[in-house]
Amino acid sequence: MTQARRVTVRGRVQGVGFRAWLRDTGQETGVSGWVRNSPHGTVEAHLEGDGAALDAMIDRLGTGPSAARVDGVDAAAAEPEGCRGMEIRG
């Protein structure tokens, strides 16, 4: 059963390739959804997949790409949107 999470990643996460890394990591782990930079300096993502894949993905967000510094990851349950693949938005 597909589950969804809305995630906000805080720290030095813009301008360091975080969105592309998240897209690629989502493709590797079988997680679909979208990712975007927020005007608040965070990265926001909507993730969909099975529970184990989502948990693994959220754990990996705590590290991010090598150029990033992740200070925190907030995740909350969300309604699935029927996403296919991982998309970078704005």
mmCIF file as gemmi writes it, N, C-alpha and C atoms, coordinates in Angstrom:
data_model
loop_
_atom_site.group_PDB
_atom_site.id
_atom_site.type_symbol
_atom_site.label_atom_id
_atom_site.label_alt_id
_atom_site.label_comp_id
_atom_site.label_asym_id
_atom_site.label_entity_id
_atom_site.label_seq_id
_atom_site.pdbx_PDB_ins_code
_atom_site.Cartn_x
_atom_site.Cartn_y
_atom_site.Cartn_z
_atom_site.occupancy
_atom_site.B_iso_or_equiv
_atom_site.pdbx_formal_charge
_atom_site.auth_seq_id
_atom_site.auth_asym_id
_atom_site.pdbx_PDB_model_num
ATOM 1 N N . MET Axp A 1 ? 0.84 -1.193 0 1 0 ? 1 A 1
ATOM 2 C CA . MET Axp A 1 ? 0 0 0 1 0 ? 1 A 1
ATOM 3 C C . MET Axp A 1 ? 0.879 1.249 0 1 0 ? 1 A 1
ATOM 4 N N . THR Axp A 2 ? 0.568 2.166 -0.881 1 0 ? 2 A 1
ATOM 5 C CA . THR Axp A 2 ? 1.354 3.387 -1.001 1 0 ? 2 A 1
ATOM 6 C C . THR Axp A 2 ? 1.051 4.324 0.161 1 0 ? 2 A 1
ATOM 7 N N . GLN Axp A 3 ? 2.115 4.797 0.779 1 0 ? 3 A 1
ATOM 8 C CA . GLN Axp A 3 ? 2.029 5.804 1.83 1 0 ? 3 A 1
ATOM 9 C C . GLN Axp A 3 ? 2.723 7.062 1.325 1 0 ? 3 A 1
ATOM 10 N N . ALA Axp A 4 ? 2.515 8.163 2.013 1 0 ? 4 A 1
ATOM 11 C CA . ALA Axp A 4 ? 3.147 9.425 1.617 1 0 ? 4 A 1
ATOM 12 C C . ALA Axp A 4 ? 3.614 10.191 2.846 1 0 ? 4 A 1
ATOM 13 N N . ARG Axp A 5 ? 4.674 10.958 2.658 1 0 ? 5 A 1
ATOM 14 C CA . ARG Axp A 5 ? 5.198 11.829 3.7 1 0 ? 5 A 1
ATOM 15 C C . ARG Axp A 5 ? 5.531 13.181 3.079 1 0 ? 5 A 1
ATOM 16 N N . ARG Axp A 6 ? 5.264 14.248 3.81 1 0 ? 6 A 1
ATOM 17 C CA . ARG Axp A 6 ? 5.706 15.592 3.443 1 0 ? 6 A 1
ATOM 18 C C . ARG Axp A 6 ? 6.916 15.877 4.329 1 0 ? 6 A 1
ATOM 19 N N . VAL Axp A 7 ? 8.022 16.252 3.709 1 0 ? 7 A 1
ATOM 20 C CA . VAL Axp A 7 ? 9.294 16.368 4.416 1 0 ? 7 A 1
ATOM 21 C C . VAL Axp A 7 ? 9.876 17.766 4.216 1 0 ? 7 A 1
ATOM 22 N N . THR Axp A 8 ? 10.448 18.307 5.284 1 0 ? 8 A 1
ATOM 23 C CA . THR Axp A 8 ? 11.212 19.549 5.219 1 0 ? 8 A 1
ATOM 24 C C . THR Axp A 8 ? 12.609 19.259 5.757 1 0 ? 8 A 1
ATOM 25 N N . VAL Axp A 9 ? 13.627 19.633 4.988 1 0 ? 9 A 1
ATOM 26 C CA . VAL Axp A 9 ? 15.014 19.418 5.385 1 0 ? 9 A 1
ATOM 27 C C . VAL Axp A 9 ? 15.632 20.784 5.648 1 0 ? 9 A 1
ATOM 28 N N . ARG Axp A 10 ? 16.195 20.952 6.86 1 0 ? 10 A 1
ATOM 29 C CA . ARG Axp A 10 ? 16.781 22.228 7.274 1 0 ? 10 A 1
ATOM 30 C C . ARG Axp A 10 ? 18.302 22.135 7.313 1 0 ? 10 A 1
ATOM 31 N N . GLY Axp A 11 ? 18.976 23.251 7.105 1 0 ? 11 A 1
ATOM 32 C CA . GLY Axp A 11 ? 20.431 23.329 7.151 1 0 ? 11 A 1
ATOM 33 C C . GLY Axp A 11 ? 20.953 24.001 5.897 1 0 ? 11 A 1
ATOM 34 N N . ARG Axp A 12 ? 22.191 23.665 5.527 1 0 ? 12 A 1
ATOM 35 C CA . ARG Axp A 12 ? 22.741 24.181 4.269 1 0 ? 12 A 1
ATOM 36 C C . ARG Axp A 12 ? 22.352 23.175 3.192 1 0 ? 12 A 1
ATOM 37 N N . VAL Axp A 13 ? 21.167 23.365 2.633 1 0 ? 13 A 1
ATOM 38 C CA . VAL Axp A 13 ? 20.585 22.384 1.721 1 0 ? 13 A 1
ATOM 39 C C . VAL Axp A 13 ? 20.214 22.984 0.36 1 0 ? 13 A 1
ATOM 40 N N . GLN Axp A 14 ? 20.427 24.267 0.182 1 0 ? 14 A 1
ATOM 41 C CA . GLN Axp A 14 ? 20.188 24.887 -1.125 1 0 ? 14 A 1
ATOM 42 C C . GLN Axp A 14 ? 21.529 25.273 -1.732 1 0 ? 14 A 1
ATOM 43 N N . GLY Axp A 15 ? 21.648 25.075 -3.046 1 0 ? 15 A 1
ATOM 44 C CA . GLY Axp A 15 ? 22.881 25.42 -3.739 1 0 ? 15 A 1
ATOM 45 C C . GLY Axp A 15 ? 23.983 24.386 -3.573 1 0 ? 15 A 1
ATOM 46 N N . VAL Axp A 16 ? 23.632 23.187 -3.106 1 0 ? 16 A 1
ATOM 47 C CA . VAL Axp A 16 ? 24.629 22.137 -2.87 1 0 ? 16 A 1
ATOM 48 C C . VAL Axp A 16 ? 24.261 20.832 -3.586 1 0 ? 16 A 1
ATOM 49 N N . GLY Axp A 17 ? 23.313 20.894 -4.521 1 0 ? 17 A 1
ATOM 50 C CA . GLY Axp A 17 ? 22.915 19.704 -5.259 1 0 ? 17 A 1
ATOM 51 C C . GLY Axp A 17 ? 21.952 18.794 -4.524 1 0 ? 17 A 1
ATOM 52 N N . PHE Axp A 18 ? 21.286 19.315 -3.492 1 0 ? 18 A 1
ATOM 53 C CA . PHE Axp A 18 ? 20.413 18.477 -2.675 1 0 ? 18 A 1
ATOM 54 C C . PHE Axp A 18 ? 19.223 17.948 -3.467 1 0 ? 18 A 1
ATOM 55 N N . ARG Axp A 19 ? 18.597 18.781 -4.277 1 0 ? 19 A 1
ATOM 56 C CA . ARG Axp A 19 ? 17.412 18.329 -5.021 1 0 ? 19 A 1
ATOM 57 C C . ARG Axp A 19 ? 17.761 17.227 -6.012 1 0 ? 19 A 1
ATOM 58 N N . ALA Axp A 20 ? 18.871 17.386 -6.737 1 0 ? 20 A 1
ATOM 59 C CA . ALA Axp A 20 ? 19.29 16.346 -7.677 1 0 ? 20 A 1
ATOM 60 C C . ALA Axp A 20 ? 19.659 15.065 -6.929 1 0 ? 20 A 1
ATOM 61 N N . TRP Axp A 21 ? 20.341 15.194 -5.811 1 0 ? 21 A 1
ATOM 62 C CA . TRP Axp A 21 ? 20.683 14.026 -4.996 1 0 ? 21 A 1
ATOM 63 C C . TRP Axp A 21 ? 19.417 13.322 -4.516 1 0 ? 21 A 1
ATOM 64 N N . LEU Axp A 22 ? 18.427 14.086 -4.057 1 0 ? 22 A 1
ATOM 65 C CA . LEU Axp A 22 ? 17.181 13.482 -3.588 1 0 ? 22 A 1
ATOM 66 C C . LEU Axp A 22 ? 16.457 12.781 -4.73 1 0 ? 22 A 1
ATOM 67 N N . ARG Axp A 23 ? 16.434 13.393 -5.905 1 0 ? 23 A 1
ATOM 68 C CA . ARG Axp A 23 ? 15.812 12.757 -7.069 1 0 ? 23 A 1
ATOM 69 C C . ARG Axp A 23 ? 16.488 11.426 -7.369 1 0 ? 23 A 1
ATOM 70 N N . ASP Axp A 24 ? 17.817 11.432 -7.42 1 0 ? 24 A 1
ATOM 71 C CA . ASP Axp A 24 ? 18.559 10.216 -7.737 1 0 ? 24 A 1
ATOM 72 C C . ASP Axp A 24 ? 18.388 9.154 -6.653 1 0 ? 24 A 1
ATOM 73 N N . THR Axp A 25 ? 18.399 9.563 -5.407 1 0 ? 25 A 1
ATOM 74 C CA . THR Axp A 25 ? 18.225 8.627 -4.293 1 0 ? 25 A 1
ATOM 75 C C . THR Axp A 25 ? 16.815 8.052 -4.305 1 0 ? 25 A 1
ATOM 76 N N . GLY Axp A 26 ? 15.83 8.863 -4.64 1 0 ? 26 A 1
ATOM 77 C CA . GLY Axp A 26 ? 14.46 8.367 -4.756 1 0 ? 26 A 1
ATOM 78 C C . GLY Axp A 26 ? 14.343 7.307 -5.827 1 0 ? 26 A 1
ATOM 79 N N . GLN Axp A 27 ? 15.003 7.535 -6.946 1 0 ? 27 A 1
ATOM 80 C CA . GLN Axp A 27 ? 14.971 6.557 -8.028 1 0 ? 27 A 1
ATOM 81 C C . GLN Axp A 27 ? 15.637 5.257 -7.596 1 0 ? 27 A 1
ATOM 82 N N . GLU Axp A 28 ? 16.738 5.343 -6.837 1 0 ? 28 A 1
ATOM 83 C CA . GLU Axp A 28 ? 17.441 4.153 -6.349 1 0 ? 28 A 1
ATOM 84 C C . GLU Axp A 28 ? 16.601 3.353 -5.361 1 0 ? 28 A 1
ATOM 85 N N . THR Axp A 29 ? 15.84 4.038 -4.53 1 0 ? 29 A 1
ATOM 86 C CA . THR Axp A 29 ? 15.099 3.375 -3.457 1 0 ? 29 A 1
ATOM 87 C C . THR Axp A 29 ? 13.656 3.056 -3.822 1 0 ? 29 A 1
ATOM 88 N N . GLY Axp A 30 ? 13.219 3.46 -5.035 1 0 ? 30 A 1
ATOM 89 C CA . GLY Axp A 30 ? 11.848 3.188 -5.442 1 0 ? 30 A 1
ATOM 90 C C . GLY Axp A 30 ? 10.824 4.13 -4.835 1 0 ? 30 A 1
ATOM 91 N N . VAL Axp A 31 ? 11.284 5.303 -4.404 1 0 ? 31 A 1
ATOM 92 C CA . VAL Axp A 31 ? 10.389 6.315 -3.837 1 0 ? 31 A 1
ATOM 93 C C . VAL Axp A 31 ? 10.056 7.328 -4.931 1 0 ? 31 A 1
ATOM 94 N N . SER Axp A 32 ? 8.803 7.679 -5.053 1 0 ? 32 A 1
ATOM 95 C CA . SER Axp A 32 ? 8.339 8.669 -6.023 1 0 ? 32 A 1
ATOM 96 C C . SER Axp A 32 ? 7.988 9.963 -5.306 1 0 ? 32 A 1
ATOM 97 N N . GLY Axp A 33 ? 7.764 11.021 -6.09 1 0 ? 33 A 1
ATOM 98 C CA . GLY Axp A 33 ? 7.313 12.282 -5.508 1 0 ? 33 A 1
ATOM 99 C C . GLY Axp A 33 ? 7.934 13.472 -6.187 1 0 ? 33 A 1
ATOM 100 N N . TRP Axp A 34 ? 8.122 14.521 -5.419 1 0 ? 34 A 1
ATOM 101 C CA . TRP Axp A 34 ? 8.721 15.743 -5.941 1 0 ? 34 A 1
ATOM 102 C C . TRP Axp A 34 ? 9.534 16.429 -4.847 1 0 ? 34 A 1
ATOM 103 N N . VAL Axp A 35 ? 10.441 17.307 -5.275 1 0 ? 35 A 1
ATOM 104 C CA . VAL Axp A 35 ? 11.302 18.056 -4.353 1 0 ? 35 A 1
ATOM 105 C C . VAL Axp A 35 ? 11.451 19.471 -4.896 1 0 ? 35 A 1
ATOM 106 N N . ARG Axp A 36 ? 11.538 20.44 -3.989 1 0 ? 36 A 1
ATOM 107 C CA . ARG Axp A 36 ? 11.714 21.841 -4.394 1 0 ? 36 A 1
ATOM 108 C C . ARG Axp A 36 ? 12.415 22.614 -3.283 1 0 ? 36 A 1
ATOM 109 N N . ASN Axp A 37 ? 13.049 23.714 -3.657 1 0 ? 37 A 1
ATOM 110 C CA . ASN Axp A 37 ? 13.582 24.658 -2.679 1 0 ? 37 A 1
ATOM 111 C C . ASN Axp A 37 ? 12.432 25.51 -2.176 1 0 ? 37 A 1
ATOM 112 N N . SER Axp A 38 ? 12.463 25.832 -0.903 1 0 ? 38 A 1
ATOM 113 C CA . SER Axp A 38 ? 11.451 26.736 -0.365 1 0 ? 38 A 1
ATOM 114 C C . SER Axp A 38 ? 12.066 28.12 -0.213 1 0 ? 38 A 1
ATOM 115 N N . PRO Axp A 39 ? 11.24 29.161 -0.14 1 0 ? 39 A 1
ATOM 116 C CA . PRO Axp A 39 ? 11.773 30.509 0.047 1 0 ? 39 A 1
ATOM 117 C C . PRO Axp A 39 ? 12.378 30.713 1.43 1 0 ? 39 A 1
ATOM 118 N N . HIS Axp A 40 ? 12.2 29.747 2.33 1 0 ? 40 A 1
ATOM 119 C CA . HIS Axp A 40 ? 12.718 29.85 3.705 1 0 ? 40 A 1
ATOM 120 C C . HIS Axp A 40 ? 14.108 29.264 3.846 1 0 ? 40 A 1
ATOM 121 N N . GLY Axp A 41 ? 14.716 28.805 2.717 1 0 ? 41 A 1
ATOM 122 C CA . GLY Axp A 41 ? 16.058 28.248 2.764 1 0 ? 41 A 1
ATOM 123 C C . GLY Axp A 41 ? 16.092 26.759 3.05 1 0 ? 41 A 1
ATOM 124 N N . THR Axp A 42 ? 14.934 26.129 3.09 1 0 ? 42 A 1
ATOM 125 C CA . THR Axp A 42 ? 14.856 24.694 3.311 1 0 ? 42 A 1
ATOM 126 C C . THR Axp A 42 ? 14.57 23.99 1.987 1 0 ? 42 A 1
ATOM 127 N N . VAL Axp A 43 ? 14.605 22.664 2.029 1 0 ? 43 A 1
ATOM 128 C CA . VAL Axp A 43 ? 14.169 21.858 0.897 1 0 ? 43 A 1
ATOM 129 C C . VAL Axp A 43 ? 12.909 21.13 1.336 1 0 ? 43 A 1
ATOM 130 N N . GLU Axp A 44 ? 11.872 21.188 0.497 1 0 ? 44 A 1
ATOM 131 C CA . GLU Axp A 44 ? 10.606 20.513 0.781 1 0 ? 44 A 1
ATOM 132 C C . GLU Axp A 44 ? 10.432 19.373 -0.21 1 0 ? 44 A 1
ATOM 133 N N . ALA Axp A 45 ? 9.879 18.273 0.274 1 0 ? 45 A 1
ATOM 134 C CA . ALA Axp A 45 ? 9.649 17.137 -0.614 1 0 ? 45 A 1
ATOM 135 C C . ALA Axp A 45 ? 8.353 16.447 -0.243 1 0 ? 45 A 1
ATOM 136 N N . HIS Axp A 46 ? 7.73 15.869 -1.249 1 0 ? 46 A 1
ATOM 137 C CA . HIS Axp A 46 ? 6.575 14.984 -1.067 1 0 ? 46 A 1
ATOM 138 C C . HIS Axp A 46 ? 7.059 13.632 -1.554 1 0 ? 46 A 1
ATOM 139 N N . LEU Axp A 47 ? 7.031 12.629 -0.668 1 0 ? 47 A 1
ATOM 140 C CA . LEU Axp A 47 ? 7.563 11.305 -0.975 1 0 ? 47 A 1
ATOM 141 C C . LEU Axp A 47 ? 6.454 10.276 -0.896 1 0 ? 47 A 1
ATOM 142 N N . GLU Axp A 48 ? 6.452 9.333 -1.835 1 0 ? 48 A 1
ATOM 143 C CA . GLU Axp A 48 ? 5.462 8.265 -1.854 1 0 ? 48 A 1
ATOM 144 C C . GLU Axp A 48 ? 6.144 6.924 -2.088 1 0 ? 48 A 1
ATOM 145 N N . GLY Axp A 49 ? 5.643 5.897 -1.407 1 0 ? 49 A 1
ATOM 146 C CA . GLY Axp A 49 ? 6.164 4.548 -1.582 1 0 ? 49 A 1
ATOM 147 C C . GLY Axp A 49 ? 5.671 3.669 -0.466 1 0 ? 49 A 1
ATOM 148 N N . ASP Axp A 50 ? 6.266 2.473 -0.329 1 0 ? 50 A 1
ATOM 149 C CA . ASP Axp A 50 ? 5.872 1.637 0.801 1 0 ? 50 A 1
ATOM 150 C C . ASP Axp A 50 ? 6.589 2.143 2.047 1 0 ? 50 A 1
ATOM 151 N N . GLY Axp A 51 ? 6.083 1.752 3.193 1 0 ? 51 A 1
ATOM 152 C CA . GLY Axp A 51 ? 6.58 2.283 4.46 1 0 ? 51 A 1
ATOM 153 C C . GLY Axp A 51 ? 8.068 2.103 4.667 1 0 ? 51 A 1
ATOM 154 N N . ALA Axp A 52 ? 8.599 0.911 4.34 1 0 ? 52 A 1
ATOM 155 C CA . ALA Axp A 52 ? 10.028 0.643 4.541 1 0 ? 52 A 1
ATOM 156 C C . ALA Axp A 52 ? 10.885 1.533 3.647 1 0 ? 52 A 1
ATOM 157 N N . ALA Axp A 53 ? 10.478 1.706 2.386 1 0 ? 53 A 1
ATOM 158 C CA . ALA Axp A 53 ? 11.235 2.56 1.466 1 0 ? 53 A 1
ATOM 159 C C . ALA Axp A 53 ? 11.211 4.016 1.93 1 0 ? 53 A 1
ATOM 160 N N . LEU Axp A 54 ? 10.059 4.483 2.415 1 0 ? 54 A 1
ATOM 161 C CA . LEU Axp A 54 ? 9.968 5.86 2.918 1 0 ? 54 A 1
ATOM 162 C C . LEU Axp A 54 ? 10.853 6.061 4.134 1 0 ? 54 A 1
ATOM 163 N N . ASP Axp A 55 ? 10.825 5.11 5.054 1 0 ? 55 A 1
ATOM 164 C CA . ASP Axp A 55 ? 11.67 5.221 6.253 1 0 ? 55 A 1
ATOM 165 C C . ASP Axp A 55 ? 13.143 5.266 5.875 1 0 ? 55 A 1
ATOM 166 N N . ALA Axp A 56 ? 13.553 4.404 4.935 1 0 ? 56 A 1
ATOM 167 C CA . ALA Axp A 56 ? 14.952 4.391 4.492 1 0 ? 56 A 1
ATOM 168 C C . ALA Axp A 56 ? 15.327 5.715 3.83 1 0 ? 56 A 1
ATOM 169 N N . MET Axp A 57 ? 14.436 6.244 3.017 1 0 ? 57 A 1
ATOM 170 C CA . MET Axp A 57 ? 14.702 7.506 2.329 1 0 ? 57 A 1
ATOM 171 C C . MET Axp A 57 ? 14.833 8.649 3.335 1 0 ? 57 A 1
ATOM 172 N N . ILE Axp A 58 ? 13.929 8.708 4.291 1 0 ? 58 A 1
ATOM 173 C CA . ILE Axp A 58 ? 13.972 9.777 5.294 1 0 ? 58 A 1
ATOM 174 C C . ILE Axp A 58 ? 15.252 9.681 6.122 1 0 ? 58 A 1
ATOM 175 N N . ASP Axp A 59 ? 15.689 8.464 6.436 1 0 ? 59 A 1
ATOM 176 C CA . ASP Axp A 59 ? 16.967 8.294 7.144 1 0 ? 59 A 1
ATOM 177 C C . ASP Axp A 59 ? 18.116 8.867 6.324 1 0 ? 59 A 1
ATOM 178 N N . ARG Axp A 60 ? 18.119 8.608 5.025 1 0 ? 60 A 1
ATOM 179 C CA . ARG Axp A 60 ? 19.192 9.099 4.156 1 0 ? 60 A 1
ATOM 180 C C . ARG Axp A 60 ? 19.163 10.619 4.026 1 0 ? 60 A 1
ATOM 181 N N . LEU Axp A 61 ? 17.981 11.219 4.156 1 0 ? 61 A 1
ATOM 182 C CA . LEU Axp A 61 ? 17.881 12.684 4.089 1 0 ? 61 A 1
ATOM 183 C C . LEU Axp A 61 ? 18.64 13.342 5.235 1 0 ? 61 A 1
ATOM 184 N N . GLY Axp A 62 ? 18.821 12.633 6.333 1 0 ? 62 A 1
ATOM 185 C CA . GLY Axp A 62 ? 19.552 13.173 7.472 1 0 ? 62 A 1
ATOM 186 C C . GLY Axp A 62 ? 21.019 13.426 7.184 1 0 ? 62 A 1
ATOM 187 N N . THR Axp A 63 ? 21.536 12.826 6.126 1 0 ? 63 A 1
ATOM 188 C CA . THR Axp A 63 ? 22.921 13.03 5.711 1 0 ? 63 A 1
ATOM 189 C C . THR Axp A 63 ? 22.99 13.897 4.476 1 0 ? 63 A 1
ATOM 190 N N . GLY Axp A 64 ? 22.223 13.537 3.442 1 0 ? 64 A 1
ATOM 191 C CA . GLY Axp A 64 ? 22.218 14.301 2.204 1 0 ? 64 A 1
ATOM 192 C C . GLY Axp A 64 ? 23.511 14.149 1.433 1 0 ? 64 A 1
ATOM 193 N N . PRO Axp A 65 ? 23.69 14.96 0.379 1 0 ? 65 A 1
ATOM 194 C CA . PRO Axp A 65 ? 24.918 14.895 -0.412 1 0 ? 65 A 1
ATOM 195 C C . PRO Axp A 65 ? 26.094 15.461 0.386 1 0 ? 65 A 1
ATOM 196 N N . SER Axp A 66 ? 27.302 15.179 -0.077 1 0 ? 66 A 1
ATOM 197 C CA . SER Axp A 66 ? 28.501 15.547 0.688 1 0 ? 66 A 1
ATOM 198 C C . SER Axp A 66 ? 28.637 17.054 0.927 1 0 ? 66 A 1
ATOM 199 N N . ALA Axp A 67 ? 28.156 17.893 0.022 1 0 ? 67 A 1
ATOM 200 C CA . ALA Axp A 67 ? 28.293 19.343 0.189 1 0 ? 67 A 1
ATOM 201 C C . ALA Axp A 67 ? 27.253 19.941 1.14 1 0 ? 67 A 1
ATOM 202 N N . ALA Axp A 68 ? 26.254 19.16 1.513 1 0 ? 68 A 1
ATOM 203 C CA . ALA Axp A 68 ? 25.175 19.669 2.377 1 0 ? 68 A 1
ATOM 204 C C . ALA Axp A 68 ? 25.544 19.539 3.857 1 0 ? 68 A 1
ATOM 205 N N . ARG Axp A 69 ? 24.866 20.327 4.668 1 0 ? 69 A 1
ATOM 206 C CA . ARG Axp A 69 ? 24.901 20.184 6.126 1 0 ? 69 A 1
ATOM 207 C C . ARG Axp A 69 ? 23.448 20.141 6.581 1 0 ? 69 A 1
ATOM 208 N N . VAL Axp A 70 ? 22.992 18.989 6.994 1 0 ? 70 A 1
ATOM 209 C CA . VAL Axp A 70 ? 21.599 18.825 7.404 1 0 ? 70 A 1
ATOM 210 C C . VAL Axp A 70 ? 21.5 19.041 8.91 1 0 ? 70 A 1
ATOM 211 N N . ASP Axp A 71 ? 20.69 20.034 9.299 1 0 ? 71 A 1
ATOM 212 C CA . ASP Axp A 71 ? 20.467 20.32 10.714 1 0 ? 71 A 1
ATOM 213 C C . ASP Axp A 71 ? 19.243 19.606 11.255 1 0 ? 71 A 1
ATOM 214 N N . GLY Axp A 72 ? 18.33 19.211 10.386 1 0 ? 72 A 1
ATOM 215 C CA . GLY Axp A 72 ? 17.13 18.514 10.844 1 0 ? 72 A 1
ATOM 216 C C . GLY Axp A 72 ? 16.24 18.129 9.69 1 0 ? 72 A 1
ATOM 217 N N . VAL Axp A 73 ? 15.45 17.078 9.927 1 0 ? 73 A 1
ATOM 218 C CA . VAL Axp A 73 ? 14.486 16.596 8.945 1 0 ? 73 A 1
ATOM 219 C C . VAL Axp A 73 ? 13.153 16.447 9.659 1 0 ? 73 A 1
ATOM 220 N N . ASP Axp A 74 ? 12.142 17.126 9.166 1 0 ? 74 A 1
ATOM 221 C CA . ASP Axp A 74 ? 10.789 17.01 9.709 1 0 ? 74 A 1
ATOM 222 C C . ASP Axp A 74 ? 9.94 16.266 8.695 1 0 ? 74 A 1
ATOM 223 N N . ALA Axp A 75 ? 9.265 15.215 9.138 1 0 ? 75 A 1
ATOM 224 C CA . ALA Axp A 75 ? 8.426 14.421 8.24 1 0 ? 75 A 1
ATOM 225 C C . ALA Axp A 75 ? 7.056 14.228 8.87 1 0 ? 75 A 1
ATOM 226 N N . ALA Axp A 76 ? 6.029 14.339 8.06 1 0 ? 76 A 1
ATOM 227 C CA . ALA Axp A 76 ? 4.654 14.157 8.528 1 0 ? 76 A 1
ATOM 228 C C . ALA Axp A 76 ? 3.882 13.351 7.489 1 0 ? 76 A 1
ATOM 229 N N . ALA Axp A 77 ? 2.922 12.591 7.947 1 0 ? 77 A 1
ATOM 230 C CA . ALA Axp A 77 ? 2.074 11.821 7.039 1 0 ? 77 A 1
ATOM 231 C C . ALA Axp A 77 ? 1.355 12.766 6.09 1 0 ? 77 A 1
ATOM 232 N N . ALA Axp A 78 ? 1.155 12.306 4.863 1 0 ? 78 A 1
ATOM 233 C CA . ALA Axp A 78 ? 0.466 13.101 3.841 1 0 ? 78 A 1
ATOM 234 C C . ALA Axp A 78 ? -0.403 12.166 3.008 1 0 ? 78 A 1
ATOM 235 N N . GLU Axp A 79 ? -1.249 12.758 2.201 1 0 ? 79 A 1
ATOM 236 C CA . GLU Axp A 79 ? -2.089 11.982 1.289 1 0 ? 79 A 1
ATOM 237 C C . GLU Axp A 79 ? -1.31 11.697 0.008 1 0 ? 79 A 1
ATOM 238 N N . PRO Axp A 80 ? -1.307 10.467 -0.479 1 0 ? 80 A 1
ATOM 239 C CA . PRO Axp A 80 ? -0.649 10.176 -1.749 1 0 ? 80 A 1
ATOM 240 C C . PRO Axp A 80 ? -1.26 10.991 -2.892 1 0 ? 80 A 1
ATOM 241 N N . GLU Axp A 81 ? -0.396 11.432 -3.804 1 0 ? 81 A 1
ATOM 242 C CA . GLU Axp A 81 ? -0.828 12.207 -4.971 1 0 ? 81 A 1
ATOM 243 C C . GLU Axp A 81 ? -0.772 11.377 -6.248 1 0 ? 81 A 1
ATOM 244 N N . GLY Axp A 82 ? -0.343 10.134 -6.149 1 0 ? 82 A 1
ATOM 245 C CA . GLY Axp A 82 ? -0.222 9.289 -7.329 1 0 ? 82 A 1
ATOM 246 C C . GLY Axp A 82 ? 0.999 9.613 -8.173 1 0 ? 82 A 1
ATOM 247 N N . CYS Axp A 83 ? 2.073 10.042 -7.541 1 0 ? 83 A 1
ATOM 248 C CA . CYS Axp A 83 ? 3.293 10.417 -8.255 1 0 ? 83 A 1
ATOM 249 C C . CYS Axp A 83 ? 3.937 9.2 -8.91 1 0 ? 83 A 1
ATOM 250 N N . ARG Axp A 84 ? 4.561 9.445 -10.049 1 0 ? 84 A 1
ATOM 251 C CA . ARG Axp A 84 ? 5.335 8.418 -10.755 1 0 ? 84 A 1
ATOM 252 C C . ARG Axp A 84 ? 6.729 8.994 -10.992 1 0 ? 84 A 1
ATOM 253 N N . GLY Axp A 85 ? 7.732 8.388 -10.411 1 0 ? 85 A 1
ATOM 254 C CA . GLY Axp A 85 ? 9.093 8.909 -10.523 1 0 ? 85 A 1
ATOM 255 C C . GLY Axp A 85 ? 9.301 10.065 -9.566 1 0 ? 85 A 1
ATOM 256 N N . MET Axp A 86 ? 10.507 10.612 -9.569 1 0 ? 86 A 1
ATOM 257 C CA . MET Axp A 86 ? 10.866 11.724 -8.697 1 0 ? 86 A 1
ATOM 258 C C . MET Axp A 86 ? 11.127 12.953 -9.565 1 0 ? 86 A 1
ATOM 259 N N . GLU Axp A 87 ? 10.451 14.051 -9.268 1 0 ? 87 A 1
ATOM 260 C CA . GLU Axp A 87 ? 10.5 15.266 -10.069 1 0 ? 87 A 1
ATOM 261 C C . GLU Axp A 87 ? 11.091 16.417 -9.26 1 0 ? 87 A 1
ATOM 262 N N . ILE Axp A 88 ? 11.961 17.189 -9.891 1 0 ? 88 A 1
ATOM 263 C CA . ILE Axp A 88 ? 12.456 18.423 -9.279 1 0 ? 88 A 1
ATOM 264 C C . ILE Axp A 88 ? 11.531 19.537 -9.721 1 0 ? 88 A 1
ATOM 265 N N . ARG Axp A 89 ? 11.008 20.259 -8.748 1 0 ? 89 A 1
ATOM 266 C CA . ARG Axp A 89 ? 10.149 21.429 -9.026 1 0 ? 89 A 1
ATOM 267 C C . ARG Axp A 89 ? 10.867 22.683 -8.592 1 0 ? 89 A 1
ATOM 268 N N . GLY Axp A 90 ? 10.668 23.751 -9.321 1 0 ? 90 A 1
ATOM 269 C CA . GLY Axp A 90 ? 11.188 25.066 -9.033 1 0 ? 90 A 1
ATOM 270 C C . GLY Axp A 90 ? 12.228 25.265 -8.056 1 0 ? 90 A 1
